[in-house]
């Protein structure tokens, strides 16, 4: 099979790894080369493994506030300056705990103060406020951030970031190449970017598709063309141009107010309920997804692997598939996927699911997220779910689990920098004798920072011996103003510090990512005595992976929320697991981590380390692309036009064979069953011509004829009396009745002897409840399976009654699976107007496998119908196998045999070799009966 290395990969993500900024870039100062040197909000370096999703957007500064760029000082450097004798602090922003001169008693004598933003003033003359334009156009004062200001006010963040470059150099008539510069995009998906970059030369050809992440309405057409050309030539990127107002509606209103809360189990109450459930901004979501799809199609080359990423682009696979039917498309969700009870609250739920299902492969970070998706598709779209994916009409959409990792090699190289070692030594000196608990999270409520602070406060209350001996350093990722307000952390930080601070001690140090460089962050992870994550719901917490690698010398423990995707992996079960809502136990976990002996800490760390170095960023990208390519190849092979059955090719093989096996579906192949009439006591009404042709086939000594049915044993016993020389499969594989031996007798064999069937009574009780509420529905109870027929009207007419019945069927499947499915090992197979409940691993395919197997139950030497000399009869390969029916799983299995002819009587896609209409089945079987005596010419059915 072709390797993904031979294909170009088109990576569609909302934000490109690099962005175009109007104005010329300024050369970095010496301090800027060691600290993060991008404009605020400061992006983490490109080598920042595990950097999360897009950040919130900051409002642009008006030109009047532009200043000369100044060196950026580190917060830790600021601390060191304050510790030096004679250093003046009068010109700096105030800090609630500053000790003059040198203090040797406790190095935690001061808060870590605000980093001076380059371009807004120097470190000594920094203004206390600056103006910020809100969406309405009116200026609003924004207080400069310091630690005490964090307690009182969290600064605003706007929808799209405009950098200081715009203020510094307005548009001019200079050449296009000098009107802008390219710099790393602070909003890009850092985890994905680092994973792609970590492959080095193994991913030789790629193309990023995404937005710049800046306001672009002011970019004229020539400038856009120039940016397009430069991004393609230098950065392998194709920008998607979206009007600013449209992007705001799409990103802020739908993605962040509708999709993000839903995917993280947050269904808002009033007054947000209307905006959530009506999803009025969905049309902008469709429009942006269409723009992405158009850009992908425009840049598409034959053989490209199209990799669509995250919840911002859930419709892109369907939109691209409409124009590129054979394209290789994969979709990966980087966040959690909720249970069906949450996802069904979305008014556009079906549209989003169908958008994703147009991909060849849908990837999730954990098995739980993948299971939630399969259940949601089954219950909302009434599609059959398989262990490996979703069964559509013509193919299976693969659903896989691909844990995202970090670039371990790159992180280790960065840790070897002398700068990191210097900061480690500085921190050790500053915090000598003090235990450090470190965290890094967004400030929204989903990340659980508020719960973390409450737990830390409870820890200090319960363990007064740790006062002035432990500090929580919380690094905050940028997010939206509204999310920060909902996070509600400022008041708790203020309360804890007011309760426990002294002149030389502050228990909570609150920082933002732009307040420290990556080297300083790695130093923090290295000296930390514990790393604390209390997320309410999250995918893979890659910051925990960074902590594990940084602890290769000290092996200190990790405290991890049970609700992160990382915790679902066995390697991370060696962490100290916490429920963020349980404040007392989280406080106990902090104490456990700080008092853990070295042997236990090393044992736990070793398990964590083994997972981190195995599930790397390289393994994530390689496994996803390889599987996506393989699934597309399978789908293309299955999409080959299937010809109608040609008897001129079939009959010669049939005539010249000596050992024939004929497998024929009974219902909807030999005859059309009417369950409603049977339920009303009018009988089965099986056509006699069908029975007669099967009887005549069975009388031929070369033939073994089997009828495959979903009917119960009692119903097939009547047929067996009319056609005694054939074998039967009942209840879709639950029971098998072999062909009678020389004695002329055979008995039914159960294939579910090892299954617990006590689930049936509870299942019937659930279905009776829904039957009372669904007009015309009824339950078919069988010996080992149950069918609920929820609609018996005209299938061609999509009436309100049928829509109601389908909703009830989805609800019923939901209840059965949640209460009985996992407990008893059941699977649910949905049909057009009914669904079947039966034990796992039971199907017509498994029954046929037993028929074909020499040691199977149907041909056991101990069976009374098999004489000793006949016991090895099945061991001889059949030289002709014919299967006619609608069971795609069976047809696919038999298609692997060299001597098999498979005919599908269905109307959808098929893996069978031939197609045959249901009306033509009896005629074909009749020609087989007459084949030996009256050969036929070529006939198309």
C-alpha positions, -999 to +999 in steps of 0.1 A: +000+000+000+012+035-007+028+054+022+015+089+032+051+101+026+043+098-011+013+121-008+010+158-001-009+166+031-033+195+031-038+205+067-070+226+073-070+244+106-088+276+116-056+295+121-024+292+100+009+287+119+021+320+106+003+353+100+009+385+080+012+417+100+010+451+084+042+471+089+078+463+090+092+440+117+117+454+142+150+437+150+149+420+184+169+434+212+193+411+231+167+406+258+141+398+233+162+370+218+160+352+251+124+361+261+093+358+241+094+387+217+061+389+198+036+416+203+009+411+229-008+387+232+026+371+231+027+338+212+046+309+226+076+299+204+071+275+175+089+248+195+064+250+224+052+214+225+016+209+234+007+246+230-031+244+229-059+258+209-063+292+194-061+320+219-085+348+226-081+380+205-069+412+220-083+446+209-060+467+187-044+498+201-050+531+184-021+547+166-018+574+192-005+550+218+023+536+197+057+537+215+093+529+207+100+493+213+117+485+246+135+455+259+112+429+275+122+420+310+113+387+325+091+385+356+117+364+372+144+388+361+123+415+377+123+395+409+161+392+408+164+430+403+143+436+433+165+414+454+196+434+446+207+460+472+200+496+461+176+488+433+149+514+429+114+502+423+096+534+424+091+536+387+076+501+383+040+491+387+032+484+423+032+450+438+012+440+469+042+424+486+076+440+479+105+438+504+131+465+501+167+454+500+179+419+503+158+394+523+175+361+532+148+347+555+123+338+527+130+342+490+092+344+484+093+380+494+076+396+464+050+389+438+062+382+403+053+415+386+041+426+352+063+422+321+067+454+302+051+450+268+074+460+240+061+488+219+039+504+247+067+521+267+098+513+285+102+496+318+106+529+337+079+551+322+052+526+315+018+543+315-009+530+338-036+529+312-041+530+275-072+533+253-088+503+237-114+505+210-144+483+216-165+468+188-188+498+188-159+521+181-159+539+214-126+539+234-125+521+267-097+524+293-079+491+300-058+489+331-023+477+327-019+442+342-001+438+375-007+412+402-029+434+423-048+445+392-055+408+384-074+407+417-096+436+407-100+434+370-093+410+342-085+429+310-107+428+280-100+406+250-115+414+216-125+392+188-095+395+165-060+407+174-044+437+156-008+441+165+012+472+173+027+469+138-004+485+123+000+515+146+038+517+140+036+517+102+004+526+084-002+515+049+018+534+024+027+534-013+058+514-007+063+481-025+039+454-015+067+433+000+074+461+025+039+467+037+038+436+059+059+410+076+053+374+085+055+362+121+043+332+141+005+332+146-003+333+184-038+318+177-027+287+158-031+252+171+003+248+186-001+211+194-010+203+158+018+226+144+045+211+165+033+176+157+035+183+119+069+200+123+082+171+144+082+148+114+111+168+099+118+154+064+093+125+066+065+148+056+081+164+026+051+180+010+024+198+029+000+227+025-017+246+054-051+261+049-064+286+074-070+322+083-044+348+093-061+355+127-060+393+121-084+419+108-082+417+070-109+440+057-083+467+052-062+444+030-067+455-006-068+430-035-031+434-047-019+430-011-039+398-006-025+384-039+010+392-027+004+376+007-011+345-010+020+341-031+045+346-003+026+323+021+026+296-005+062+299-016+078+305+018+054+289+044+034+262+025+002+280+034-029+291+017-048+318+035-086+318+037-100+353+034-131+359+055-148+393+061-142+405+097-179+407+106-187+373+093-157+358+112-169+375+144-204+359+141-189+326+132-161+324+158-175+343+188-212+335+185-214+300+171-180+283+178-176+298+213-212+302+225-227+271+209-202+244+200-175+249+226-199+247+256-218+218+241-186+198+235-175+204+270-207+194+287-218+230+294-254+236+283-262+272+292-292+283+312-312+315+307-305+341+295-282+324+271-306+296+262-321+314+232-287+320+215-276+285+222-306+265+210-316+287+181-280+288+167-288+319+146-251+323+137-251+289+120-253+304+086-220+322+092-206+288+103-217+273+070-203+302+051-169+300+067-168+262+062-176+267+026-148+292+022-124+267+036-138+240+013-134+262-017-098+270-008-090+233-004-106+224-037-088+252-055-054+240-042-062+203-045-038+180-064-046+144-073-035+122-044-036+149-017-045+137+019-069+164+032-067+166+070-095+187+085-090+197+122-113+206+150-148+217+157-145+249+138-146+230+105-171+201+111-189+207+078-157+209+056-155+171+049-190+171+034-185+203+014-152+190+000-166+155-008-193+171-029-167+185-053-140+158-048-158+125-045-127+103-044-105+126-023-087+112+008-103+131+037-096+127+074-112+147+103-097+150+137-114+165+168-089+180+192-114+186+220-138+163+239-170+148+223-199+147+248-225+120+253-255+120+230-277+135+257-257+167+255-250+168+218-287+163+210-294+197+225-280+213+194-306+224+169-281+216+140-270+183+154-278+162+123-261+186+099-229+186+119-228+148+122-234+143+085-207+169+077-182+148+097-194+115+082-182+125+048-147+119+059-129+085+053-116+086+089-129+104+120-103+106+148-107+113+185-083+117+214-097+089+236-119+058+233-146+074+254-149+103+229-151+079+200-177+058+218-198+089+225-197+098+188-208+063+176-236+063+201-247+098+191-247+089+154-267+057+161-293+076+182-297+108+162-292+095+126-303+059+132-272+045+115-256+011+124-225+014+145-197-011+143-167-015+166-145+002+139-169+029+128-202+038+112-220+017+085-233+039+057-252+027+027-221+021+006-192+020+030-180+021+065-167+054+080-137+045+102-137+060+137-104+058+154-085+069+185-053+088+181-038+103+213-020+135+207+015+137+221+044+161+223+077+162+205+098+146+232+131+149+213+125+187+206+116+194+242+147+176+256+169+196+232+153+228+245+158+218+281+195+215+274+198+252+267+220+270+291+193+296+295+169+270+310+197+258+334+203+294+345+166+299+353+164+266+372+193+278+394+177+312+399+144+297+409+160+272+433+177+301+450+146+323+451+124+295+464+148+277+486+128+259+513+095+265+496+074+238+479+061+249+445+028+237+430+026+247+393-004+249+369-010+262+334-046+266+322-070+288+304-091+310+326-125+298+314-147+277+337-141+245+318-104+245+329-113+244+366-089+271+377-114+283+403-117+248+417-080+245+418-077+278+439-105+267+462-086+234+468-054+252+475-071+274+499-086+244+517-051+229+518-037+259+535-066+259+560-061+223+568-023+224+570-012+256+587+023+241+590+027+248+553+021+285+556+050+304+540+064+270+529+043+264+498+032+285+468+009+280+439+023+295+406-006+296+382+002+304+345-029+315+327-034+310+290-053+338+271-090+334+266-120+356+260-130+383+285-164+366+290-147+332+297-124+349+322-153+365+340-171+331+342-139+315+354-142+337+385-106+334+396-097+370+405-118+372+437-104+339+450-067+349+443-074+382+461-090+364+491-062+338+494-034+363+492-052+386+517-056+358+542-022+341+540+002+367+527+029+383+549+054+410+541+077+383+528+053+357+515+025+354+489+008+320+485-006+325+450+015+339+421-008+345+391+009+350+357-001+351+320+018+333+293+031+366+279+047+372+313+074+346+309+095+331+282+094+294+272+128+288+289+113+302+322+083+280+318+105+249+314+124+260+344+092+262+364+083+227+354+117+215+364+117+229+399+080+222+406+072+198+435+038+190+419+018+199+388-019+204+393-046+200+366-083+203+376-101+205+343-138+199+342-136+185+307-106+183+284-090+163+257-053+154+260-037+177+286-003+180+268+011+203+295+012+172+318+034+155+292+058+185+293+059+183+331+068+146+330+097+152+306+109+181+327+109+159+358+135+134+345+158+143+374+134+149+403+104+126+395+078+146+413+041+136+411+013+148+389-022+157+402-046+151+373-084+156+369-103+124+361-121+143+334-092+149+311-085+127+281-050+120+294-064+102+324-082+076+303-049+061+292-035+034+315-001+051+316-016+081+333-034+061+360-002+065+380-010+101+386-028+113+417-064+114+403-088+140+416-124+150+411-123+188+407-157+192+423-144+175+454-125+203+470-115+184+502-100+154+484-082+177+459-066+195+489-057+161+503-041+152+469-019+184+472-007+172+506-001+137+493+020+150+464+041+173+486+048+145+512+053+116+488+085+097+494+110+094+465+105+057+458+067+060+453+072+092+433+097+076+410+074+045+405+045+068+395+067+090+373+081+060+355+047+048+343+038+083+332+072+087+314+067+054+295+034+066+281+047+101+271+078+088+252+056+062+234+026+083+224+045+111+208+036+138+183+053+118+156+033+087+164+000+107+163+006+122+129+020+090+114-008+067+126-036+091+116-023+097+081-015+061+074-050+049+086-067+077+066-050+066+034-058+029+040-095+036+046-098+057+015-082+029-006-107+004+009-136+028+000-124+033-035-122-004-041-158-007-028-170+020-051-162+002-083-194-001-104-210-035-097-223-052-128-256-071-131-253-108-127-242-124-160-254-160-162-231-167-191-202-164-167-219-180-137-235-211-152-203-227-166-187-226-132-218-240-116-221-269-141-185-280-138-183-279-100-188-310-079-192-296-044-215-265-043-225-244-014-256-221-019-263-194+007-296-176+001-312-149+022-348-157+030-367-125+037-364-096+012-346-119-012-368-150-019-399-132-006-410-099+007-421-103+043-450-082+058-445-082+096-477-062+102-498-089+086-480-116+106-485-096+138-522-095+130-523-132+126-526-135+088-496-158+084-464-156+065-478-161+030-445-174+015-447-177-024-448-214-034-426-208-065-398-198-041-402-228-019-403-251-049-371-238-065-352-242-033-366-277-029-354-287-064-319-272-057-316-292-025-324-325-043-293-322-064-266-343-047-238-318-055-256-290-037-257-279-001-284-252+003-288-229+033-315-204+040-303-175+061-331-158+080-339-134+108-371-154+117-374-173+149-369-211+151-407-218+152-414-199+121-387-218+101-398-252+114-428-249+091-405-242+061-383-271+070-412-295+067-417-284+031-380-283+023-364-310+045-330-313+028-316-278+034-299-261+063-312-230+082-298-201+101-324-185+124-325-151+142-296-137+122-271-163+134-284-171+169-294-206+159-283-231+131-300-262+119-276-283+098-285-302+066-299-336+077-275-366+074-283-401+062-307-405+091-328-377+077-329-358+110-312-328+124-317-305+154-312-268+161-279-257+175-277-226+197-249-202+189-257-182+221-252-209+247-226-188+265-246-156+265-267-143+294-302-138+279-318-124+311-316-090+294-346-098+273-373-091+300-358-057+308-355-048+271-391-058+264-402-036+294-384-006+278-399-013+244-434-017+257-431+017+273-423+032+239-448+011+221-476+027+241-464+061+229-458+052+193-489+044+172-487+013+151-455+000+167-451-035+181-425-058+196-413-091+181-399-113+208-376-141+197-356-167+216-323-148+217-331-115+200-358-088+200-371-066+171-390-034+176-410-023+146-418+013+152-434+022+118-454+002+094-468+029+070-457+039+036-419+042+036-418+064+006-438+091+024-419+110+051-449+119+073-450+134+107-460+100+122-428+085+108-407+114+121-422+109+155-416+072+153-379+077+144-374+100+174-390+074+197-368+047+182-337+068+188-348+073+224-355+036+228-321+027+215-305+052+239-322+036+269-315+001+259-278+007+252-272+028+284-290+004+307-283-030+291-258-027+262-225-027+280-237-048+309-249-077+288-228-072+257-256-062+232-256-046+199-283-027+181-288-029+144-311-002+130-332-007+099-355+015+078-385+011+102-373-012+129-342-021+149-328-054+162-313-061+196-291-092+199-259-103+216-225-090+204-205-111+179-236-129+166-245-124+129-252-143+098-216-140+090-205-158+122-230-185+115-217-191+080-182-191+094-193-221+116-208-237+085-175-234+066-153-244+094-143-281+096-143-281+134-174-260+137-205-270+157-225-278+126-200-305+116-188-319+149-182-356+148-202-359+181-233-346+164-259-373+159-266-364+123-229-369+112-216-404+107-178-410+113-170-414+076-187-380+070-169-361+097-142-348+073-166-339+045-165-301+052-127-302+053-126-305+015-129-270+000-161-263-019-153-256-055-183-233-060-199-210-034-229-188-043-243-162-019-273-141-027-286-115-002-284-081+015-260-088+044-230-068+034-208-081+062-214-117+049-209-108+013-177-090+021-164-120+040-173-145+013-158-122-013-123-131+000-128-167-012-114-175-046-143-198-055-172-176-043-197-157-064-215-130-044-247-112-055-263-083-036-300-077-037-297-044-020-299-009-035-269+007-018-232+003-022-219-032-020-187-052-019-204-081-038-192-090-073-227-089-089-260-071-084-293-089-087-328-075-082-350-092-057-376-100-083-350-118-104-337-142-077-363-170-082-356-169-120-318-172-115-322-201-091-346-217-116-319-215-143-294-232-119-319-260-115-321-265-152-284-258-158-272-295-162-299-305-186-304-272-205-275-248-206-284-212-211-268-185-231-256-151-218-284-135-200-285-102-181-308-100-152 
